[in-house]
Amino acid sequence: MAFNCKMATKSSLSAHLNLNQEMKRERRETFGGSDGSMVPEYFIWPDEFKGSQLLPELHVPHIDLNKFLSGDESDVEEATRLVDEACREHGFFVVVNHGVDMELMKGVHECIDEFFTMPLDVKQRAQRKVGENYGYTNSFFGRFASKLPWKETFSLRCVAAQNSSTARDYVIDTLGSTFSHHGKVYQECGKALNDLGMKILEILGLSLGVSREYFKNFYEDNDSILRLNYYPPCEKPEVVLGTGPHTDPTSVTILHQDHVSGLQVCVNDQWYSIPPTPDSFVVNIGDTFTSLTNGIYKSCVHRAVVNCKEARKSMAFFICPAHDKVVRAPEELVEKNPPRKYPDYTWPMLLEMTQKHYRADCNTLEAFTTWIQKEKLLDTGCTITPSA
């Protein structure tokens, strides 16, 4: 696949800002023209990116977490084998019997429905600021000038610290006390998915041949992201994308989809769909976890497509390390896949690049490795290479 990756320039940032001002003046609440039949040019993607609803299904393993946690040796071995095979090939699997209350997830989707159907001026109380990773955004107007995603998002910070109320407080502070129920639901969802994430990290540790507790301990004080996604229907879905091809720069993603298909994954230059299945979560590896495995586990390119009939909604929980944790693969994994492929870094460094300098795509981790080496070169005045 030939996807271009370019760093933002001053001229492009200026164009983004001008576009943002234009869209603010229009206060557009729909994605199309006045009759909903037109697709503005800045939403249209080049032919090589365009998606299709008619794709074969990617058969990913369904991991029964209840069996894994039972301690039965054969169940543990089966789960770790399936996860290892999937993460080496494409980085996607599904977890079932996971212990998350599905009534809670139903409540999350009810809040998503309510929030994204609010008037634009209400949603913009939580408008995401340039360079920040939390808040509401409509297609990233103001950040990008072309190939805009056909979606709205609302992102919340979820801190793993005990008794943290970061998500709830943010919702109330930005949207007002009338959204206190939303804040409570999102806070509870973040805690439940953090607990689920710790179980998934245990499987990943065993699958990679390090201790069961290794990654769980690394992420125990994580500073993660809960993101609500809303993809409106489009009269011409064949010319737009809900989300363009990319890998997640974060560590591990836990995704809950509604009943509408749209998630697609590229494996060996072929696109496949991962349709929603009831009462399950899709899990995929992100760039930061790829770094921690020294490239053994893949962060696979994926995208979201839209349709002309109904909106699609999803909720993604992105596990991220605490801001002071150094991302560095343990020696036993470097020995399995030498040499050491990535420089040491912290999550805020990668976050800064993707929020201020680079649009996340299929080559984010490679671009970040080059970027961080240049930054260190400027700081030290000498050439560096990834540590061996």
TORKOL-57606 format. One line per 3 residues: for each residue x, y, z of C-alpha. Coordinates in Angstrom, 1 decimal, always signed. Layout:
# residues N
X Y Z; ...
***
This chain:
# residues 388
+0.0 +0.0 +0.0; +1.3 +3.4 -0.9; -0.1 +5.9 +1.7
+1.7 +9.2 +1.9; +2.8 +10.6 +5.2; +3.7 +14.3 +5.5
+4.5 +16.5 +8.4; +2.3 +19.6 +8.9; +3.7 +22.9 +7.4
+3.1 +26.5 +8.4; +1.1 +27.0 +5.2; -1.1 +24.0 +5.8
-1.7 +25.0 +9.4; -2.7 +28.5 +8.2; -5.1 +26.8 +5.8
-6.5 +24.7 +8.6; -7.1 +27.8 +10.8; -8.8 +29.7 +7.9
-11.0 +26.7 +7.3; -11.8 +26.5 +11.0; -13.0 +30.1 +11.0
-15.1 +29.5 +8.0; -16.8 +26.5 +9.5; -17.4 +28.4 +12.8
-19.1 +31.2 +10.9; -21.3 +28.7 +9.1; -22.0 +26.7 +12.3
-22.8 +23.8 +10.0; -24.7 +21.1 +11.8; -24.9 +18.7 +8.9
-22.0 +17.2 +6.9; -23.5 +17.7 +3.5; -25.2 +20.6 +1.7
-28.5 +22.2 +2.6; -30.4 +19.3 +1.1; -28.0 +16.6 +2.5
-27.2 +15.4 -1.0; -23.8 +17.2 -1.5; -20.5 +16.1 -0.2
-18.1 +19.1 +0.4; -14.8 +18.7 -1.4; -12.8 +18.6 +1.9
-14.5 +15.3 +2.8; -13.7 +13.5 -0.5; -10.8 +11.0 -0.4
-8.6 +10.1 -3.4; -9.5 +6.9 -5.2; -6.7 +4.8 -3.7
-8.2 +5.4 -0.2; -11.8 +4.8 -1.0; -13.6 +2.0 +0.9
-16.3 -0.5 +0.1; -19.0 -2.2 +2.1; -18.6 -5.4 +0.2
-15.5 -7.0 +1.8; -14.8 -10.5 +3.1; -14.9 -10.9 +6.8
-11.6 -11.2 +8.7; -11.8 -14.3 +10.9; -10.2 -13.2 +14.2
-10.0 -15.5 +17.3; -12.7 -15.1 +20.0; -11.0 -15.3 +23.3
-13.1 -16.5 +26.3; -11.7 -14.5 +29.2; -13.7 -16.4 +31.7
-12.0 -19.6 +30.7; -8.6 -17.9 +30.6; -9.1 -16.6 +34.2
-10.3 -20.0 +35.4; -6.7 -21.1 +35.7; -7.3 -24.3 +33.7
-3.9 -25.0 +32.0; -5.3 -26.1 +28.7; -7.7 -23.0 +28.5
-4.8 -20.7 +29.3; -2.5 -22.3 +26.7; -5.3 -22.1 +24.1
-6.0 -18.4 +24.7; -2.4 -17.4 +24.7; -1.7 -19.3 +21.5
-4.6 -17.7 +19.7; -3.7 -14.3 +20.8; +0.0 -14.7 +19.9
-0.9 -15.9 +16.4; -3.3 -13.1 +15.8; -1.0 -10.4 +17.1
+1.9 -11.5 +15.0; -0.3 -11.6 +11.9; -2.5 -8.5 +12.2
-3.0 -7.4 +15.9; -6.8 -8.0 +16.2; -8.8 -10.4 +18.3
-12.2 -10.4 +20.0; -12.9 -11.0 +23.8; -16.1 -12.7 +25.0
-17.3 -13.6 +28.5; -15.3 -10.6 +29.6; -17.2 -9.7 +32.7
-18.2 -6.2 +31.7; -21.8 -5.4 +32.5; -23.6 -5.0 +29.1
-26.3 -2.9 +30.8; -23.5 -0.4 +31.4; -22.5 -0.5 +27.7
-26.2 +0.0 +26.8; -26.2 +3.1 +28.9; -23.0 +4.3 +27.2
-24.7 +4.0 +23.8; -27.8 +5.8 +25.0; -25.6 +8.7 +26.2
-23.8 +8.7 +22.8; -27.2 +8.9 +21.0; -28.3 +11.8 +23.3
-25.0 +13.7 +23.1; -24.4 +13.6 +19.3; -28.0 +14.6 +18.6
-27.7 +17.8 +20.7; -27.5 +21.2 +19.0; -24.0 +22.0 +17.8
-23.6 +24.9 +20.2; -24.2 +22.5 +23.1; -21.6 +20.1 +21.9
-19.1 +22.9 +21.3; -19.1 +23.7 +25.0; -16.6 +20.9 +25.2
-14.8 +21.9 +21.9; -11.4 +20.3 +21.6; -8.6 +22.8 +21.5
-5.8 +22.6 +18.9; -3.0 +20.4 +20.4; -5.2 +18.8 +23.0
-6.5 +15.2 +22.9; -9.8 +15.6 +24.9; -13.1 +17.2 +24.1
-15.5 +17.3 +21.2; -14.6 +17.7 +17.5; -16.6 +17.7 +14.3
-14.4 +16.1 +11.6; -11.3 +17.8 +12.9; -12.1 +21.1 +11.3
-9.3 +23.5 +12.0; -6.7 +20.8 +12.1; -6.9 +19.3 +8.6
-7.9 +21.0 +5.3; -8.6 +17.9 +3.2; -9.6 +14.2 +3.5
-11.6 +15.0 +6.6; -13.2 +12.1 +8.4; -17.0 +11.8 +8.2
-17.5 +11.7 +11.9; -17.8 +13.5 +15.2; -16.0 +12.4 +18.4
-16.0 +13.2 +22.1; -12.8 +12.1 +23.9; -12.4 +11.9 +27.7
-9.3 +11.4 +29.9; -9.5 +8.3 +32.1; -7.0 +8.1 +34.9
-6.5 +4.7 +36.5; -5.8 +6.1 +40.0; -8.2 +4.9 +42.6
-11.2 +7.1 +43.2; -10.3 +9.3 +40.1; -13.3 +11.1 +38.7
-11.5 +12.8 +35.8; -14.0 +11.9 +33.1; -17.0 +12.7 +35.2
-15.6 +16.1 +36.3; -14.6 +17.0 +32.7; -18.2 +16.4 +31.4
-19.8 +18.5 +34.2; -17.2 +21.3 +33.9; -17.6 +21.7 +30.2
-21.2 +20.7 +29.4; -22.8 +21.6 +32.7; -24.6 +19.8 +35.6
-27.4 +18.7 +33.3; -24.9 +16.2 +31.9; -24.0 +14.7 +35.2
-25.6 +11.4 +34.3; -23.4 +11.2 +31.2; -20.3 +11.9 +33.3
-21.2 +9.2 +35.8; -21.8 +6.6 +33.0; -18.5 +7.5 +31.2
-16.6 +7.3 +34.5; -18.0 +3.9 +35.3; -17.3 +2.7 +31.7
-13.7 +3.9 +31.9; -13.2 +1.9 +35.2; -14.8 -1.2 +33.8
-12.7 -1.1 +30.6; -9.6 -0.4 +32.6; -10.2 -3.6 +34.6
-10.8 -5.5 +31.4; -7.6 -4.0 +29.9; -5.6 -5.4 +32.8
-6.9 -8.9 +32.1; -6.0 -8.5 +28.4; -2.5 -7.4 +29.4
-2.1 -10.6 +31.4; -2.8 -12.6 +28.3; -0.5 -10.5 +26.2
+2.3 -11.0 +28.7; +1.9 -14.8 +28.7; +1.6 -14.8 +24.9
+4.9 -13.0 +24.5; +6.7 -15.2 +27.0; +7.3 -12.6 +29.7
+5.6 -12.8 +33.1; +1.9 -12.6 +33.4; +2.2 -9.5 +35.5
+4.8 -7.6 +33.4; +2.5 -5.5 +31.2; -0.2 -5.3 +33.9
+2.3 -3.7 +36.2; +3.6 -1.4 +33.5; +0.1 +0.0 +32.9
-1.3 -0.2 +36.4; -1.2 +3.6 +36.7; -2.2 +4.3 +33.1
-3.5 +7.6 +31.8; -5.9 +6.5 +29.1; -8.6 +7.8 +26.7
-12.3 +7.0 +26.3; -13.5 +8.1 +22.9; -17.1 +8.2 +21.7
-17.5 +8.0 +17.9; -20.5 +9.0 +15.8; -20.6 +8.4 +12.0
-23.6 +10.1 +10.3; -25.1 +8.5 +7.2; -23.8 +9.9 +3.9
-25.7 +10.1 +0.6; -22.4 +9.2 -1.2; -20.6 +6.9 +1.2
-18.3 +5.6 -1.6; -16.4 +9.0 -1.7; -15.8 +9.5 +2.0
-14.3 +7.7 +5.0; -15.5 +7.7 +8.6; -11.8 +7.3 +9.6
-8.9 +7.1 +7.2; -6.4 +4.2 +7.1; -4.2 +4.4 +10.2
-2.7 +2.5 +13.1; -3.5 +3.6 +16.6; -0.6 +5.4 +18.2
-1.8 +4.3 +21.7; -1.1 +0.9 +23.3; -4.1 -1.4 +23.3
-7.6 -0.5 +22.0; -10.8 -2.0 +23.3; -13.6 -1.2 +20.9
-17.4 -1.7 +21.4; -19.5 -1.4 +18.2; -23.2 -0.9 +17.8
-25.1 -3.1 +15.3; -23.8 -1.2 +12.2; -20.8 -2.6 +10.4
-18.0 -0.2 +9.5; -14.6 -1.4 +10.9; -12.2 -2.6 +8.3
-8.7 -4.0 +8.6; -5.9 -4.3 +6.0; -3.9 -7.6 +6.1
-1.3 -8.4 +3.5; -2.6 -5.6 +1.2; -6.2 -6.9 +1.3
-9.0 -5.2 +3.2; -11.4 -7.2 +5.4; -14.3 -6.3 +7.6
-14.7 -7.0 +11.3; -18.5 -7.0 +11.8; -20.0 -6.3 +15.2
-20.9 -9.2 +17.4; -23.2 -8.9 +20.4; -21.8 -8.7 +23.9
-18.1 -8.7 +22.7; -15.2 -6.2 +22.4; -12.7 -6.0 +19.5
-9.1 -5.6 +20.8; -6.2 -4.4 +18.7; -2.6 -3.6 +19.2
-1.4 +0.0 +18.9; +2.0 +1.5 +18.0; +3.1 +2.0 +21.6
+2.6 -1.6 +22.4; +4.4 -2.5 +19.2; +7.4 -0.6 +20.6
+7.2 -2.5 +23.9; +7.3 -5.8 +22.0; +10.2 -4.6 +19.8
+8.0 -5.1 +16.7; +6.9 -8.7 +17.5; +3.3 -7.7 +17.8
+1.7 -5.6 +15.0; -0.3 -2.5 +15.0; -2.4 -3.1 +12.0
-3.8 -0.6 +9.5; -7.5 -0.1 +9.8; -10.3 +2.3 +8.9
-14.0 +3.0 +9.3; -16.5 +3.3 +6.5; -20.0 +4.8 +6.6
-23.3 +4.1 +4.8; -26.2 +5.9 +3.4; -28.9 +4.4 +5.6
-28.1 +4.8 +9.3; -25.6 +6.3 +11.7; -22.9 +4.1 +13.2
-21.8 +4.5 +16.8; -18.8 +3.1 +18.6; -16.9 +3.5 +21.8
-13.1 +3.0 +22.0; -11.0 +2.8 +25.1; -7.3 +3.5 +24.4
-4.9 +2.2 +27.0; -1.9 +4.5 +27.4; +1.0 +4.4 +29.8
+1.4 +6.9 +32.6; +3.1 +10.0 +31.3; +6.4 +9.3 +33.1
+6.7 +5.7 +32.0; +9.6 +5.0 +29.6; +8.5 +2.9 +26.6
+11.3 +0.4 +26.2; +11.0 -3.3 +25.2; +12.4 -5.7 +27.8
+15.6 -7.4 +26.9; +14.0 -10.9 +26.5; +11.8 -9.6 +23.7
+14.7 -7.8 +22.0; +16.6 -11.1 +22.1; +13.7 -12.8 +20.3
+13.5 -10.1 +17.6; +16.9 -8.3 +17.4; +18.1 -5.6 +17.2
+16.3 -3.0 +19.3; +14.1 -1.2 +16.8; +12.8 +1.8 +18.6
+14.3 +4.6 +20.7; +13.2 +5.0 +24.3; +10.3 +7.5 +24.7
+7.4 +8.5 +26.8; +3.8 +8.5 +25.7; +3.4 +12.3 +25.8
+6.2 +12.6 +23.2; +4.3 +10.4 +20.7; +1.0 +12.2 +21.6
+2.6 +15.6 +21.0; +3.7 +14.6 +17.5; +0.3 +13.2 +16.5
-1.5 +16.2 +17.9; +0.7 +19.0 +16.7; +3.0 +17.8 +13.9
+1.7 +14.7 +12.2; -1.6 +13.2 +11.1; -1.8 +9.6 +12.3
-1.8 +7.2 +9.5; -0.3 +3.8 +8.5; +3.4 +4.9 +9.1
+3.0 +6.8 +12.4; +5.5 +4.8 +14.4; +8.2 +5.0 +11.7
+7.6 +8.7 +11.3; +7.8 +9.1 +15.1; +11.1 +7.2 +15.3
+12.6 +9.6 +12.7; +11.1 +12.6 +14.4; +12.3 +11.7 +17.9
+15.8 +11.1 +16.6; +15.8 +14.5 +15.0; +14.6 +16.1 +18.2
+17.3 +14.4 +20.2; +19.9 +15.5 +17.5; +18.8 +19.1 +18.0
+19.1 +18.8 +21.7; +22.5 +17.1 +21.8; +24.1 +18.3 +18.6
+25.2 +14.7 +17.7; +23.8 +11.8 +15.7; +21.9 +9.1 +17.6
+20.6 +5.7 +16.7; +18.2 +3.4 +18.6; +19.9 +2.0 +21.7
+21.2 -1.5 +21.2
***
